Amino acid sequence: MPNRGNNAARFATMLRSLRRRISDLDTRFIAPVIDPLTAPQDYEVPVAAFCVLSHAAIEDFVEQLCLYTMSTATEDWLMNRRTARCLPTLMAGTKAVVEYEDFRSLAVTRPIDHYRRLHDHVRSKYSALILGNHGISVAYLRDMLYPLGIEFDDAPLLASVRRLADERGHYAHKIGARRPLPPEDARRLTRDCLRLAKTLAVGAATQLSG
């Protein structure tokens, strides 16, 4: 089980890995076409690849952050009886309810066994939510992060997240015709997304504190 004192370090490592991934994608796809004289028809495909792959990397970061936070919070309570800040919101978000035996029954179930069922319910429900996720639109982020009590309310950064998700959707599904996104704009969007990722990492570490 992850050690509570190592949570911040774990999230920092995940964030560094994401930054390296985005930097590598930038070097491969954006840097060669960043010249203002590059024509749209020459930068459209590289920018499309950059947006789709960056979106995938950021989505994976958020999902892994969420699963780690959920797993650590539930295991820490079950094994050590330590209550992370996010545990009440996680239980509420997954509609976890203790179901006791019929009052007429003579069977006695230990309290810990009731709460172990809660633990299993939370893990199952939340894991299914993450596995069923399909992007980093603001709606999807709310679904994943609100049950953990992680706040994200920076409007400019969310606007960039929304734009990157829209660009990824357009390139992935070819929905209608539109003007190609300039490479400098694609770079700005991912930098904003990295700033949001840092906010989420800090928020997750805070929610795992007691």
SERO-4910 file (N, C-alpha, C, O; in steps of 0.05 Angstrom, whole numbers):
BEGIN
 pado doro    nc1    nc2    nc3   cac1   cac2   cac3    cc1    cc2    cc3    oc1    oc2    oc3
  Met    A     17    -24      0      0      0      0     18     25      0     37     25     15
  Pro    A     11     46    -16     27     70    -16     29     83     11      9     84     26
  Asn    A     53     93     18     57    107     43     46    135     41     51    149     21
  Arg    A     31    144     62     18    170     60     39    192     56     34    212     42
  Gly    A     62    189     69     83    210     67     94    212     39    107    232     32
  Asn    A     90    192     22    102    192     -5     82    202    -26     89    202    -50
  Asn    A     58    209    -18     38    217    -38     46    241    -55     44    240    -80
  Ala    A     55    262    -42     64    286    -57     86    279    -76     87    289    -99
  Ala    A    105    262    -67    127    255    -84    118    238   -108    127    241   -130
  Arg    A     98    221   -103     87    205   -125     73    222   -146     77    218   -170
  Phe    A     58    242   -137     45    260   -156     65    277   -171     61    283   -194
  Ala    A     86    285   -157    107    301   -170    120    285   -192    127    295   -213
  Thr    A    125    259   -187    137    241   -207    118    238   -231    127    239   -254
  Met    A     93    235   -226     73    233   -248     73    258   -264     70    257   -289
  Leu    A     74    281   -251     74    307   -265     99    311   -282     97    320   -304
  Arg    A    122    303   -272    146    305   -287    145    287   -312    154    295   -334
  Ser    A    134    264   -309    131    245   -332    113    258   -353    119    256   -377
  Leu    A     91    270   -344     73    283   -364     87    306   -378     84    309   -402
  Arg    A    102    322   -363    116    345   -375    136    335   -396    139    347   -417
  Arg    A    150    313   -390    170    302   -409    155    293   -434    165    297   -456
  Arg    A    133    280   -430    118    270   -453    108    293   -471    111    291   -496
  Ile    A     97    314   -459     88    337   -475    112    350   -488    110    359   -511
  Ser    A    134    352   -474    158    365   -486    168    349   -510    176    360   -530
  Asp    A    168    322   -507    177    306   -530    158    309   -554    168    310   -577
  Leu    A    132    311   -549    113    315   -571    117    342   -583    115    345   -608
  Asp    A    122    362   -567    127    389   -577    152    389   -596    151    401   -617
  Thr    A    173    376   -586    198    375   -602    193    361   -629    204    369   -649
  Arg    A    177    341   -629    172    325   -653    153    339   -672    157    339   -697
  Phe    A    131    351   -662    110    360   -680    108    391   -682    101    401   -703
  Ile    A    113    405   -660    109    434   -660    134    450   -668    132    468   -685
  Ala    A    156    443   -656    181    458   -661    187    460   -691    196    482   -700
  Pro    A    184    439   -707    191    441   -736    173    460   -752    180    468   -774
  Val    A    149    467   -741    130    483   -757    122    509   -743    103    522   -751
  Ile    A    137    516   -722    130    540   -707    136    566   -721    126    587   -713
  Asp    A    152    565   -742    159    589   -757    133    602   -768    116    589   -779
  Pro    A    131    629   -763    107    643   -772    102    641   -802     79    645   -811
  Leu    A    123    635   -817    120    633   -846    109    606   -856    104    602   -879
  Thr    A    107    587   -837     97    561   -844     67    563   -852     51    574   -837
  Ala    A     61    552   -875     33    553   -885     15    534   -870     24    513   -861
  Pro    A    -11    541   -867    -30    523   -853    -30    495   -863    -32    476   -848
  Gln    A    -28    492   -890    -29    464   -900     -4    448   -893     -4    424   -894
  Asp    A     17    462   -884     42    448   -876     42    442   -846     55    423   -838
  Tyr    A     27    458   -830     27    452   -802      2    438   -792      0    430   -768
  Glu    A    -18    435   -809    -43    423   -800    -40    395   -789    -50    389   -767
  Val    A    -26    377   -804    -24    349   -795     -6    347   -770    -14    333   -751
  Pro    A     18    360   -769     34    358   -744     19    369   -720     20    357   -698
  Val    A      4    391   -723    -11    402   -700    -33    383   -692    -39    379   -668
  Ala    A    -46    371   -711    -67    351   -705    -56    328   -689    -68    320   -669
  Ala    A    -33    318   -697    -20    295   -683    -13    304   -654    -16    289   -635
  Phe    A     -2    328   -652      6    339   -626    -19    341   -607    -17    333   -584
  Cys    A    -41    352   -617    -65    355   -601    -76    328   -592    -83    325   -569
  Val    A    -78    309   -610    -89    283   -604    -72    268   -583    -82    257   -564
  Leu    A    -46    268   -588    -28    254   -570    -24    268   -543    -22    255   -522
  Ser    A    -24    294   -543    -23    309   -518    -48    305   -501    -47    301   -477
  His    A    -71    306   -514    -96    301   -501    -95    273   -487   -104    270   -465
  Ala    A    -86    253   -502    -84    226   -491    -66    225   -467    -72    211   -447
  Ala    A    -43    239   -468    -24    239   -445    -36    252   -421    -33    242   -399
  Ile    A    -50    274   -425    -62    289   -403    -85    272   -391    -89    271   -367
  Glu    A   -101    260   -408   -123    243   -399   -112    220   -382   -123    214   -361
  Asp    A    -91    207   -391    -79    185   -375    -69    195   -348    -72    182   -328
  Phe    A    -57    219   -348    -47    230   -323    -70    234   -303    -68    226   -280
  Val    A    -92    246   -312   -114    251   -294   -126    225   -284   -133    223   -260
  Glu    A   -130    206   -302   -141    180   -294   -124    166   -273   -134    155   -253
  Gln    A    -97    166   -278    -79    152   -259    -79    167   -232    -78    154   -211
  Leu    A    -79    193   -233    -80    209   -208   -105    202   -192   -104    199   -168
  Cys    A   -127    201   -206   -153    195   -193   -153    167   -181   -162    163   -158
  Leu    A   -145    147   -196   -145    120   -186   -126    116   -162   -132    102   -143
  Tyr    A   -103    129   -164    -84    127   -142    -95    140   -116    -93    129    -95
  Thr    A   -108    163   -120   -120    177    -97   -142    161    -84   -143    158    -60
  Met    A   -160    150   -101   -181    133    -91   -170    109    -76   -179    102    -54
  Ser    A   -151     95    -89   -140     70    -78   -126     76    -51   -130     61    -32
  Thr    A   -111     97    -50    -96    104    -26   -115    111     -3   -112    102     20
  Ala    A   -136    127     -9   -155    136     11   -170    112     23   -173    110     47
  Thr    A   -179     94      6   -195     72     16   -178     51     30   -187     41     51
  Glu    A   -155     45     20   -137     26     33   -127     37     60   -124     22     79
  Asp    A   -121     63     61   -111     74     86   -131     73    108   -124     68    131
  Trp    A   -156     76    100   -177     73    121   -181     44    129   -181     38    153
  Leu    A   -182     26    110   -188     -2    117   -165    -14    133   -169    -29    151
  Met    A   -140     -8    125   -117    -20    138   -108     -6    163    -98    -19    182
  Asn    A   -110     21    164    -99     36    185   -119     54    201   -111     67    220
  Arg    A   -144     53    192   -165     70    204   -158    100    203   -165    115    221
  Arg    A   -144    108    182   -138    136    178   -157    147    157   -160    134    136
  Thr    A   -169    169    162   -189    180    144   -178    203    128   -173    224    139
  Ala    A   -175    199    103   -166    221     85   -188    241     81   -212    234     84
  Arg    A   -181    265     74   -202    286     71   -222    278     49   -245    285     51
  Cys    A   -213    264     29   -231    258      6   -249    234     11   -267    229     -5
  Leu    A   -245    219     33   -261    195     37   -291    200     39   -307    186     27
  Pro    A   -299    220     55   -329    226     56   -341    233     29   -362    224     22
  Thr    A   -327    250     13   -337    258    -13   -337    234    -32   -354    231    -49
  Leu    A   -317    217    -29   -315    193    -46   -338    174    -41   -350    163    -59
  Met    A   -345    171    -15   -367    153     -8   -393    165    -17   -411    151    -27
  Ala    A   -396    191    -14   -421    205    -23   -423    203    -53   -445    199    -64
  Gly    A   -401    208    -67   -401    208    -96   -408    181   -108   -418    180   -131
  Thr    A   -402    160    -94   -407    133   -104   -433    121    -91   -439     98    -95
  Lys    A   -446    138    -75   -472    130    -62   -468    104    -45   -484     85    -47
  Ala    A   -446    104    -30   -441     81    -12   -459     82     12   -460    102     26
  Val    A   -472     60     18   -490     58     40   -486     31     55   -482     10     42
  Val    A   -485     33     82   -482      8     97   -509     -6     99   -530      7    106
  Glu    A   -510    -31     93   -534    -47     95   -531    -68    117   -515    -87    115
  Tyr    A   -546    -64    139   -544    -83    161   -564   -106    157   -581   -105    140
  Glu    A   -560   -127    174   -578   -150    172   -606   -143    181   -610   -123    195
  Asp    A   -625   -159    173   -652   -156    182   -652   -158    213   -638   -175    224
  Phe    A   -667   -140    226   -666   -139    256   -675   -166    268   -670   -171    292
  Arg    A   -690   -182    253   -700   -207    264   -678   -229    262   -681   -251    274
  Ser    A   -657   -224    247   -636   -244    243   -619   -246    268   -613   -226    281
  Leu    A   -610   -270    274   -592   -274    297   -563   -273    288   -544   -273    305
  Ala    A   -559   -271    262   -531   -270    252   -519   -243    259   -532   -222    259
  Val    A   -494   -244    267   -480   -219    274   -456   -215    256   -439   -233    254
  Thr    A   -455   -193    242   -433   -186    225   -416   -165    238   -427   -144    248
  Arg    A   -391   -169    239   -373   -149    252   -375   -122    237   -378   -122    212
  Pro    A   -373   -100    251   -374    -74    238   -353    -71    216   -359    -59    195
  Ile    A   -329    -82    220   -309    -79    200   -316    -93    174   -308    -85    152
  Asp    A   -332   -115    176   -341   -128    152   -361   -112    136   -361   -112    112
  His    A   -378    -97    151   -396    -79    137   -381    -58    122   -387    -51     99
  Tyr    A   -360    -47    135   -345    -26    122   -327    -36    101   -319    -21     83
  Arg    A   -319    -62    102   -304    -73     80   -321    -74     55   -311    -71     33
  Arg    A   -347    -79     59   -365    -79     36   -367    -51     24   -368    -47      0
  Leu    A   -368    -31     42   -367     -3     32   -342      2     16   -343     14     -6
  His    A   -320     -7     27   -294     -4     13   -295    -16    -15   -287     -4    -34
  Asp    A   -305    -41    -17   -307    -54    -43   -326    -39    -62   -321    -37    -86
  His    A   -348    -29    -51   -368    -14    -67   -355     11    -79   -358     16   -103
  Val    A   -341     26    -62   -329     51    -71   -308     45    -93   -308     59   -113
  Arg    A   -291     26    -88   -270     19   -108   -282     10   -134   -273     18   -155
  Ser    A   -303     -7   -133   -316    -17   -157   -329      6   -173   -325      8   -197
  Lys    A   -345     22   -159   -360     43   -172   -341     64   -184   -345     72   -207
  Tyr    A   -322     72   -168   -304     94   -178   -286     84   -200   -281     98   -219
  Ser    A   -276     60   -198   -259     48   -218   -274     46   -245   -263     52   -266
  Ala    A   -299     38   -243   -316     36   -267   -320     63   -280   -320     66   -304
  Leu    A   -323     84   -263   -326    111   -274   -301    120   -289   -303    131   -311
  Ile    A   -278    114   -277   -253    122   -291   -248    106   -316   -240    117   -337
  Leu    A   -254     80   -315   -250     63   -339   -269     71   -361   -264     67   -385
  Gly    A   -292     83   -354   -311     91   -374   -307    120   -383   -324    130   -398
  Asn    A   -286    132   -374   -281    160   -382   -272    162   -411   -260    143   -421
  His    A   -278    184   -424   -272    187   -452   -259    214   -459   -263    224   -481
  Gly    A   -244    226   -441   -231    251   -449   -226    269   -425   -228    261   -402
  Ile    A   -219    294   -431   -213    314   -411   -231    338   -414   -223    360   -406
  Ser    A   -255    335   -425   -273    357   -425   -280    365   -396   -276    348   -378
  Val    A   -289    389   -392   -295    398   -364   -315    379   -351   -313    374   -327
  Ala    A   -335    370   -366   -355    351   -355   -342    326   -345   -348    316   -324
  Tyr    A   -324    315   -361   -310    290   -353   -292    295   -328   -291    278   -311
  Leu    A   -279    318   -328   -262    325   -305   -278    326   -280   -270    317   -259
  Arg    A   -302    339   -282   -319    341   -258   -327    313   -248   -326    307   -224
  Asp    A   -334    295   -267   -342    268   -259   -320    254   -244   -325    239   -225
  Met    A   -295    258   -253   -273    244   -241   -263    257   -215   -256    243   -196
  Leu    A   -262    283   -214   -249    298   -193   -267    306   -170   -258    307   -147
  Tyr    A   -292    312   -175   -310    321   -154   -314    300   -132   -314    307   -108
  Pro    A   -316    274   -139   -318    254   -117   -294    253    -99   -295    242    -77
  Leu    A   -271    263   -109   -247    264    -93   -244    290    -78   -225    294    -63
  Gly    A   -262    309    -82   -260    335    -69   -239    352    -80   -230    372    -67
  Ile    A   -229    346   -104   -207    362   -116   -220    385   -132   -236    381   -150
  Glu    A   -212    409   -125   -224    433   -138   -207    442   -161   -182    441   -161
  Phe    A   -220    452   -182   -206    464   -205   -226    485   -216   -246    478   -228
  Asp    A   -219    510   -212   -238    531   -219   -225    555   -233   -236    577   -234
  Asp    A   -201    550   -245   -188    571   -260   -200    573   -288   -194    556   -305
  Ala    A   -216    593   -292   -231    595   -318   -213    596   -342   -219    581   -362
  Pro    A   -191    611   -343   -174    611   -367   -162    584   -373   -160    576   -396
  Leu    A   -153    570   -352   -142    543   -356   -163    524   -366   -157    507   -383
  Leu    A   -187    526   -354   -208    508   -363   -216    514   -392   -224    496   -407
  Ala    A   -214    539   -400   -220    546   -428   -200    532   -447   -207    523   -468
  Ser    A   -175    531   -438   -155    518   -454   -159    488   -455   -156    475   -476
  Val    A   -167    476   -432   -173    447   -432   -196    441   -451   -196    422   -466
  Arg    A   -217    458   -450   -240    454   -467   -232    456   -497   -240    440   -513
  Arg    A   -215    476   -503   -206    479   -531   -189    455   -540   -193    446   -563
  Leu    A   -172    446   -523   -155    422   -531   -173    398   -536   -169    383   -555
  Ala    A   -193    394   -518   -211    372   -521   -227    375   -547   -232    355   -561
  Asp    A   -236    399   -553   -251    404   -578   -233    398   -602   -242    385   -622
  Glu    A   -208    407   -602   -190    402   -624   -185    373   -628   -184    362   -650
  Arg    A   -181    359   -605   -176    330   -607   -201    316   -619   -198    299   -636
  Gly    A   -225    324   -610   -249    313   -621   -252    317   -651   -260    299   -665
  His    A   -245    342   -659   -247    348   -688   -227    331   -704   -234    319   -724
  Tyr    A   -202    329   -695   -182    314   -710   -187    284   -709   -182    270   -728
  Ala    A   -198    275   -686   -202    246   -683   -226    237   -699   -227    214   -709
  His    A   -246    255   -702   -272    246   -714   -278    262   -740   -298    256   -753
  Lys    A   -261    282   -746   -265    297   -771   -294    308   -773   -308    304   -792
  Ile    A   -301    323   -752   -328    335   -751   -327    362   -764   -318    382   -752
  Gly    A   -336    364   -788   -338    390   -802   -311    401   -810   -290    390   -803
  Ala    A   -312    423   -825   -287    437   -834   -282    460   -815   -300    473   -806
  Arg    A   -256    465   -810   -249    488   -793   -220    496   -799   -205    481   -811
  Arg    A   -214    520   -791   -187    531   -796   -167    516   -778   -172    512   -755
  Pro    A   -145    507   -790   -125    493   -774   -115    509   -750   -112    533   -752
  Leu    A   -112    496   -728   -102    509   -704    -72    516   -708    -56    498   -714
  Pro    A    -64    541   -704    -36    548   -707    -19    534   -686    -28    529   -664
  Pro    A      6    527   -693     23    512   -674     28    527   -648     30    514   -627
  Glu    A     31    554   -649     35    569   -625     11    567   -606     14    568   -582
  Asp    A    -13    566   -617    -37    563   -601    -38    535   -589    -46    532   -565
  Ala    A    -31    515   -604    -30    487   -593    -10    485   -570    -16    472   -550
  Arg    A     13    498   -573     33    498   -552     22    512   -527     25    502   -504
  Arg    A      8    534   -530     -3    549   -507    -24    532   -493    -25    532   -469
  Leu    A    -41    518   -509    -62    502   -496    -50    480   -478    -60    476   -456
  Thr    A    -30    467   -488    -18    445   -472     -3    456   -448     -3    443   -427
  Arg    A      9    480   -450     22    492   -427      1    499   -405      6    495   -382
  Asp    A    -22    509   -414    -43    514   -395    -53    488   -382    -58    487   -358
  Cys    A    -55    467   -398    -63    441   -387    -43    430   -367    -51    418   -347
  Leu    A    -18    435   -371      2    427   -352      0    443   -326      5    432   -304
  Arg    A     -7    468   -328    -11    484   -304    -35    473   -288    -34    472   -264
  Leu    A    -56    465   -303    -79    453   -289    -71    426   -277    -80    420   -254
  Ala    A    -55    411   -291    -46    385   -280    -31    389   -254    -34    373   -235
  Lys    A    -15    410   -252     -1    415   -227    -21    421   -204    -18    412   -182
  Thr    A    -42    437   -211    -62    444   -191    -76    418   -182    -82    415   -158
  Leu    A    -81    400   -200    -94    375   -192    -76    357   -175    -86    345   -156
  Ala    A    -51    357   -181    -32    341   -165    -30    352   -136    -30    337   -117
  Val    A    -29    378   -133    -29    390   -107    -55    385    -92    -55    378    -69
  Gly    A    -77    387   -107   -103    381    -95   -106    352    -86   -117    347    -64
  Ala    A    -96    334   -102    -98    305    -94    -81    300    -69    -90    285    -51
  Ala    A    -57    311    -68    -41    307    -44    -54    319    -19    -53    307      2
  Thr    A    -67    341    -22    -81    354      0   -105    336      9   -109    333     33
  Gln    A   -119    325    -10   -142    308     -3   -134    282     10   -151    270     24
  Leu    A   -110    274      6   -101    249     20    -90    254     47    -82    236     62
  Ser    A    -88    280     55    -80    286     82   -103    282    101   -126    282     93
  Gly    A    -98    279    127   -119    273    146   -132    299    156   -151    297    172
***
